[in-house]
Amino acid sequence: MKIVTANKSHFKYADIICDTIETSARVRGTGIAKRTPEYIKKKLESGDAVIALDGIKFAGFCYIETWENKSYVVHSGLIVHPDYRNQGLAKRIKSKVFDHSKEKYPDAKIFGITTGLAVMKINYELGYKPVTFSELTRDEAFWNGCRSCKNFDILERNERKMCLCTGMLHDPKEVERKAAKEPSWEFKVKLSKLKDKIFSKKS
């Protein structure tokens, strides 16, 4: 199984990607914004997607969208083909696109909205935290992308403050601030050795 950054050579998978996303949403009974093969191809060509392949067989996919002059990044369309589910592949794909996003857009806040408990768990393990929609992008184009979701009326009735989806956010600057406050591993080791010396002398 290979999980790679996608490119134009993967255009032939655009149709099955869209079909798998739509079928999965219908089976789960959850809303999801539909995407066309043409849109998916743009993501493949720009390198804003990762794809999982078992030889030449499609296994999974996820793509990146940017908002507010690339200050926000979101991962969309995370999908695993039915033949490859329950093997931990979704987590591997998510981890790959997460690392790719941090490398390509190092200063961007990475967020997502989802109804899937499995995706929430993966996001949490990667360092996301649950947030209100007010902490996410305010870009109209992002929220307009929800119009094809069957739950869009719920979002509109709540003035885009809440919906059936849960918002989750990874803020790289917040991670840096926490890291700066916490003692490094090397410092903790040195401190531990110093304490051992002090107590050994007293004894």
N, C-alpha and C positions, 0 to 999 in steps of 0.2 A: 504494500500500500504506500503510495506516494502522496504527500500533501505539498503542493507547490504554489507559488505565486502565479496566477493565471496570465495568459497573453492571447494574442490573436490566433494562435494555433489551436485554441480550445473553443473556437466559434461553433464547432459542430455539436457541442454539448448544450448550447443555449436553449433549445427547445425542451430537452429533457429536464433541465434545471427548472424552467418555468412550470412544467407539468408536475414535477415532484413537489414544488412549493405549494401549488394550488391544491393538489390531491391531499397533501398532508394537512393543510388547513381545513379542508372539508371533512376529513376523517375525525380530526380533533374537535370540530365544531367551533373553532375559534376564528376570529377575524384576522385577516392579514392583507396588507396592501399588495395588490397584484402587480407584477412586472412583466413587460413584454420581452421577447427574445432580442429585439433591437436594443433595449435598455441594458440587458445583461451583456450584450456584446460590447457596449461602450465600457462597461466595467472591466471586462476581460482585456480589452485593448489598452486601457489606461494603466493596467497593473494594480487596480484597486479591488482585487478579489483573490481568493485562494480556492483551489479545487483539489479534491481527493480522487485519485484514480487507482483502480485495481487493474494494472496493465493498461488496457484501453477502455475499460468499463467504468462508467461514471459511478462514484460512490458518495460524494458529498460536496458541499459548496457553501461559501459565505462571501459577501462583498462589503466594501467600504463606501460610505457616503460622507462628504464633508459639508459643514455649514458655517455660516458667519465668517467668511474668509479663512476657512480651515482652522478656526479656533475650536470647533467641535467635530468629533468623528463619531459615527455610529456604524455598527455592524448589522447588516440586514440579510435576510434570506438564508439564514443558517439552516441547512437541510442535510439530511442523510438519507440516501436511497434505502427503501425498505429491506433490500437484500443485505444491508450492512449495519442495521440497527442493533442496539444492545451489545455493542462491542467497544464502547468508549470512543467511537470515532468523532462524535459531535464535540467532545471536549478537546480532542487533538486539533480539530479544525479551528475551533474557537481560540485555542491557545496560539495557533499559527497566525491567524488574522490579527490577534491582539498584539503579538510581537511585531508583526509587519506594520501595523498602524503606529506603534510607538517609534519605530525606526523611520518611517516615512513622514509622520506628523508628530515630532517629539514634543511640541508644546501644546498640542490639542488635548482637550478634555474628551475622554472616550465614554460614550453613554449608550444606553439601549432602552427600549420599552418592549416588554414581552408579557405574554400570559402563560408562558411555559415554565413550570416549576424546575424542569431539568436545566433550562437555560439560565434561570435565576441562580441555581446552585453553582453552575459553572462560572458565571459572572462573579459571584461572591468569592469563589476560590481564587479567581484572578485578581481580586482586589477592588472590585466594584462595591459600592454601598447603595442601599435603597435611598431614593431621594424623591422629593415632590417634583411635579412637572415644571415648577417655577425655576428649578436649577438647571433645566435643560435648555437647549437652543430655543430662541424665539423666532427663528427663521420661518416665515410663512410657508415657504416651499416645503419644508419638512412636514409641517402639520397638514398641508394640503395633500401630501402623499398618503395620508390616512383616509382620504375620501372614499377609496375603493374598499375600505374595511367595513364590514357589516355593523360594526359598533361605533361608526363615526358620529351618529346622532347623539350617543351618550357623551362623547368627548365635547361636542358642541354645546349640549345642554349644561355641561359643567364648566363652560367658558375655558376649555382646554386646561383646566386645573387638575383633572383626574379622569380616569376611564377604567376599563377592565384591565388594562395593561399596568404593569409596575415599572416605574422609572428607576434605572440604576446608573451610577456614575463612577468613573475612575478619573481622578484629578491628579495629574503628575506633579503639580506644584505642591499639593497637599501631602503627597507621598514624600517629596523632598523635605518639606518642613518637619514631618514626623521623624524622618531619618536623621535630620540635623539635631533634633532634641534628644534622641536616644543614643546612649553610648555605643560605640562600635564594638564588634566582637573582640577585636584585639585589646581594646581598652578594658573590657570586662575580664579578659584572661589575666592581664597585668594586675588589675585590681584584686583579683582573687589570689594571685600569687603573693601580693603584698600583704594581704590579710593573713595568709598562712604563715608568713615570716613573722609578723607582729605577734600572733597568738603563740607561735612556737617558742619565741623568746620569752614570753610571759610565763609559759609553762616550764 
